[in-house]
Amino acid sequence: MVVPPILLRDSRTTTMNNKQLSALKGDFSDGLHSSELMVSTISEWYDAKHRRPCADEVSFINSLAPKDCPYCGSGSLIKKGFQRKTGLRVWLCKGCGRRLSPLTGTIFDSRKIPFSEWIEYLIHLFEFHSTKTAAMDNRNSVSTGFYWLEKVFLVLKDYQNDIRLSGKAWIDEAYVPVWKSKREKRDGREYRGLSRNQCCICSGTDGEKCFLQACGKGKPGSGKALNVYGDHIEEFSAVIHDGELAHHELIEKKSLKSTVCKPSRYKKAKDKDNPMEPINKVHRALKRYLRSHGGYSRQELQNWLNLFVFIWNEGGKREKKAQTFIEMAVKKRVILRYRDWKNKKNSDKD
């Protein structure tokens, strides 16, 4: 399936030409009040932002056939015509008798903004834009940008569950500082090194796809390392690591072939000569990604990691990634209403 080009085009507004300015002056000369002009302008902007779906967009949505009913879970769905206003295909569930469209029960349910803006927003995220600039570039409010981001998190919540590395894998830990509730010494000074003031991220890659898992604060123990890495590395694989003690139980329990590369030996080596370069490459990109979202909540760290892994693992151009995400979102069957998101946000502040 190919995203229609019309959904990917840039629809920036253009300035008025001389003919339009003359027409505007004529409206004033004809006695049209400025307030009426303002209402007319607002109406035009509203229609532009909430236009009816174009033929290409309707065709794209109708190609995303639902697999089951979002109301009862039944897989017995039959085609039942099209919606009169939007042109979206209507499906009838034989199980509960309710009607639905391809977008019913998804994050796009009851949407008012075209898919083209969603695709533009996603592309900005994939380019490591901040949420604020992604929303502003998309000509949406900042609150809409964060609302859409929460929807993205919902779709990608279980994205890493099925990631398995086999053959050869590089594993290591990355750390990001906590912002609040920092532990201090009795004299008021902060702890140094990999203390409880650092959030740990267990990471692994096979040179192509990767996984990232937030695993608490400070250095992980053997049990935690086994639980995290054990879920993503197949038995009898070869692992390249830095010799961290927490890795020993993992290697023993999963019957892994271990190769230790001490960081001190390759401290001055070029990246291409460092045996840990595949995982170091992931960490460099992760650092740049998190820096572009510098104000993120550490409680949402895993959600941000899921988004990064999706960006890293999904091949193809940015438009292809956006298409893959939309197809995933339609199959996901999760809804987040704006009022529910706003209430949750306000309760978290309290």
C-alpha atoms as one frame of an Amber mdcrd trajectory, in Angstrom:
protein
   0.000   0.000   0.000   1.340   3.420  -0.942   0.429   6.666   0.791  -1.236
   8.916  -1.810   1.116  11.776  -2.744  -1.594  14.318  -1.925  -1.340  13.281
   1.733   2.384  14.077   1.798   2.443  17.423   0.052   3.190  20.657   1.874
   0.099  22.839   2.115   1.623  26.109   3.306  -0.504  29.222   2.955   0.428
  31.879   0.386   0.356  35.643   0.670  -2.327  37.697  -1.063  -1.559  38.999
  -4.518  -2.506  42.450  -5.859  -5.787  41.182  -7.292  -6.850  39.821  -3.901
  -5.852  43.077  -2.198  -7.946  45.054  -4.671 -10.897  42.786  -4.020 -10.452
  43.313  -0.282 -10.392  47.093  -0.712 -13.531  46.794  -2.803 -15.290  44.997
   0.042 -14.574  47.958   2.320 -15.738  50.424  -0.278 -18.977  48.456  -0.640
 -19.693  49.036   3.020 -18.646  45.632   4.381 -17.646  46.074   8.035 -14.291
  44.887   9.354 -16.035  42.625  11.886 -17.836  40.822   9.067 -14.548  40.421
   7.218 -12.973  38.993  10.345 -15.774  36.428  10.760 -15.401  35.504   7.095
 -11.637  35.066   7.503 -12.045  32.868  10.594 -14.620  30.772   8.748 -12.214
  30.267   5.850  -9.410  29.187   8.198 -11.748  26.778   9.999 -12.854  25.236
   6.712  -9.213  24.873   5.654  -8.260  23.088   8.891 -11.422  20.955   9.044
 -12.025  20.252   5.382 -13.747  17.130   4.170 -11.367  14.295   3.294 -10.164
  14.366  -0.309 -10.673  11.387  -2.622  -7.106  10.112  -2.135  -7.394  10.292
   1.640 -10.756   8.480   1.640  -9.315   5.792  -0.636  -6.326   5.359   1.688
  -8.515   5.030   4.797 -10.914   2.606   3.111  -7.962   0.376   2.192  -7.307
  -0.156   5.933  -9.949  -2.839   6.458 -10.745  -3.575  10.164  -9.967  -7.104
  11.379 -12.486  -7.217  14.200 -15.234  -5.216  15.894 -14.009  -2.633  18.455
 -17.256  -3.032  20.426 -17.547  -6.811  20.868 -14.336  -8.209  19.376 -16.124
 -10.302  16.753 -14.311 -10.937  13.476 -17.546 -11.285  11.514 -17.628  -8.007
   9.595 -19.350  -7.308   6.294 -19.316  -4.245   4.029 -22.381  -2.044   4.368
 -22.024   0.876   1.972 -20.380   4.241   2.588 -20.889   7.255   4.836 -22.795
   9.932   2.955 -20.741  12.933   4.126 -17.217  11.527   4.288 -17.288   8.657
   1.800 -15.700   6.293   4.325 -16.675   2.659   4.023 -19.180   1.367   6.571
 -18.806  -2.096   8.076 -21.535  -4.053   9.901 -20.669  -6.386  12.765 -22.726
  -9.589  12.694 -21.914 -10.170  16.351 -23.410  -7.042  17.912 -25.141  -5.441
  14.924 -23.259  -2.135  15.235 -21.817  -0.157  12.346 -18.254   1.088  12.184
 -15.698   2.674   9.872 -12.017   1.687   9.473 -11.142   4.361  12.068 -13.715
   3.432  14.731 -12.072   2.630  18.046  -8.656   3.971  17.023  -6.712   7.111
  17.920  -8.184   8.678  14.761 -11.776   8.108  15.859 -13.870  11.299  15.503
 -10.928  13.120  13.959 -11.442  16.564  12.440  -7.966  17.156  11.013  -6.818
  15.502   7.756  -4.348  12.625   7.698  -1.924  14.836   5.798  -1.308  16.843
   8.976  -0.816  13.666  10.999   1.783  12.504   8.490   3.545  15.875   8.626
   3.539  15.766  12.430   4.974  12.223  12.474   7.715  13.152  10.019   8.775
  15.993  12.314   8.976  13.561  15.247  11.051  11.159  13.161  13.443  14.025
  12.397  13.985  14.542  16.159  12.039  17.817  16.258  10.742  18.837  19.671
   7.037  18.305  20.310   6.488  22.052  20.486   8.153  22.853  17.173   6.479
  19.844  15.502   3.078  21.227  16.507   3.909  24.811  15.522   5.342  23.771
  12.148   2.123  21.838  11.618   0.128  24.991  12.435  -1.513  23.364  15.457
  -1.575  24.493  19.068   1.149  23.194  21.379  -1.469  21.369  23.475  -2.587
  19.501  20.339   1.029  18.467  19.742   1.324  16.952  23.219  -2.118  15.355
  22.901  -1.095  13.685  19.650   2.196  12.619  21.244   0.278  10.768  23.960
  -1.645   8.976  21.204   1.650   7.990  19.583   2.814   6.579  22.920  -0.369
   4.509  23.214   0.117   2.932  19.807   3.783   2.086  20.497   3.296   0.889
  24.081   3.905  -2.804  23.260   6.095  -2.233  20.216   9.241  -3.768  21.764
   7.589  -6.888  23.170   8.400  -9.033  20.135  11.938  -7.797  19.481  14.384
 -10.708  19.650  18.101 -10.565  18.845  19.858 -13.715  17.701  23.203 -14.690
  16.213  25.302 -11.755  17.452  24.215  -8.980  19.802  25.892  -6.006  21.454
  24.572  -5.008  24.887  25.362  -2.096  27.190  23.762   0.379  29.591  23.129
   4.077  29.024  22.288   6.615  31.731  20.311   9.853  31.882  20.152  12.130
  34.950  17.017  12.384  37.042  15.528  15.831  37.495  13.589  15.559  40.709
  13.989  13.753  44.038  17.761  13.725  43.794  19.516  11.942  46.615  22.211
  13.938  48.367  24.918  13.207  50.903  24.585  14.398  54.460  26.739  17.407
  53.662  24.343  18.391  50.833  26.586  17.333  47.958  25.285  15.117  45.176
  26.477  11.560  44.678  28.942  11.101  41.828  29.105   8.405  39.166  26.334
   5.912  38.468  24.332   6.653  41.602  20.599   6.625  42.263  20.546  10.024
  40.573  20.954   8.329  37.181  18.182   6.535  35.237  19.493   3.341  33.685
  18.596   2.210  30.152  19.462  -1.371  29.189  20.080  -1.545  25.459  20.972
  -4.068  22.798  21.371  -4.286  19.039  22.256  -6.809  16.359  23.662  -4.095
  14.107  20.260  -3.333  12.558  17.365  -3.388  14.992  17.669  -2.471  18.660
  15.756  -2.519  21.940  15.828  -0.061  24.850  14.381  -0.740  28.275  14.274
   1.649  31.238  15.344  -0.342  34.306  15.250   1.931  37.335  17.951   4.080
  38.850  21.606   3.316  39.270  23.437   0.247  37.977  21.218  -2.819  37.408
  21.693  -5.986  39.421  22.115  -9.461  37.970  18.435 -10.339  38.345  17.218
  -7.173  36.641  19.731  -7.548  33.807  18.616 -11.145  33.280  14.947 -10.143
  33.127  15.520  -7.267  30.685  18.099  -8.749  28.334  16.702 -12.273  28.625
  13.419 -11.166  27.069  15.141  -9.823  23.952  18.123 -12.154  23.305  17.739
 -15.707  22.029  19.594 -18.557  23.709  23.006 -19.608  22.389  23.574 -16.204
  20.794  26.946 -14.430  20.885  27.018 -11.262  22.973  29.647  -8.538  22.932
  29.661  -6.471  26.133  31.878  -4.464  28.465  32.277  -7.161  31.127  29.741
  -5.705  33.568  29.220  -8.102  36.511  25.448  -7.920  36.077  25.820  -9.640
  32.689  27.331 -12.852  34.088  24.076 -14.454  35.233  22.458 -13.579  31.898
  25.289 -15.267  29.978  25.113 -18.364  32.145  21.330 -18.785  32.202  20.860
 -18.125  28.457  23.944 -20.142  27.413  25.388 -17.168  25.579  28.832 -16.959
  24.009  30.533 -14.007  25.690  33.078 -11.593  24.250  34.299  -8.886  26.635
  35.507  -5.525  25.300  36.810  -3.315  28.104  36.068   0.391  27.413  39.508
   1.427  28.705  41.242  -0.493  25.895  39.383   1.387  23.152  39.118   4.801
  24.801  41.285   6.506  22.160  40.352   4.253  19.248  38.347   5.503  16.278
  34.681   4.562  16.186  35.184   2.126  13.314  37.891   0.309  15.292  35.816
  -0.047  18.460  34.186  -3.503  18.793  31.299  -1.852  20.681  30.554   0.597
  17.855  27.129  -0.909  16.906  25.687  -0.205  20.370  27.667   3.040  20.730
  26.044   4.225  17.503  22.611   3.604  19.012  23.590   5.504  22.171  24.821
   8.539  20.212  21.549   8.758  18.303  19.583   8.231  21.539  21.464  11.065
  23.225  20.684  13.421  20.347  17.051  12.300  20.360  16.551  12.858  24.102
  18.348  16.203  23.920  15.799  17.398  21.335  13.077  16.609  23.904  14.962
  18.017  26.880  11.866  18.702  28.984  10.500  15.145  28.909   9.201  13.601
  32.116  11.371  10.791  33.489   8.141   8.971  34.350   7.479   8.834  30.593
  11.012   7.621  29.775   9.908   4.212  28.495   7.376   5.818  26.155  10.107
   7.995  24.669  12.331   4.932  24.286   9.560   3.054  22.459   9.274   5.926
  19.981  13.035   5.988  19.408  13.160   2.227  18.815  10.329   2.515  16.288
  12.212   5.270  14.438  15.433   3.229  14.505  14.002  -0.182  13.601  11.537
   0.729  10.872  13.317   0.902   7.545  12.632   3.174   4.621  12.088   6.894
   4.310  10.235   9.038   6.823   7.046   8.864   4.757   7.220   5.063   4.843
   7.608   5.137   8.632   4.540   7.390   8.875   2.563   4.957   6.730   3.676
   2.032   8.921   2.645   3.901  12.056  -0.820   4.747  10.690  -1.407   1.121
   9.726  -0.344   0.049  13.230  -2.606   2.674  14.808  -5.655   1.490  12.852
  -5.048  -2.086  14.036  -4.320  -1.083  17.649  -7.887  -0.266  18.768  -7.126
   2.278  21.501  -8.929   5.586  22.057  -7.778   8.668  23.929 -10.304  11.486
  24.171  -8.977  14.996  24.641 -10.930  15.558  27.860  -9.554  12.305  29.350
  -6.008  13.277  28.427  -6.511  16.770  29.882  -7.966  15.407  33.134  -5.052
  12.968  33.499  -2.565  15.748  32.827  -4.155  17.967  35.482  -4.266  15.132
  38.016  -0.555  14.397  37.454   0.237  18.034  38.271  -1.676  17.748  41.535
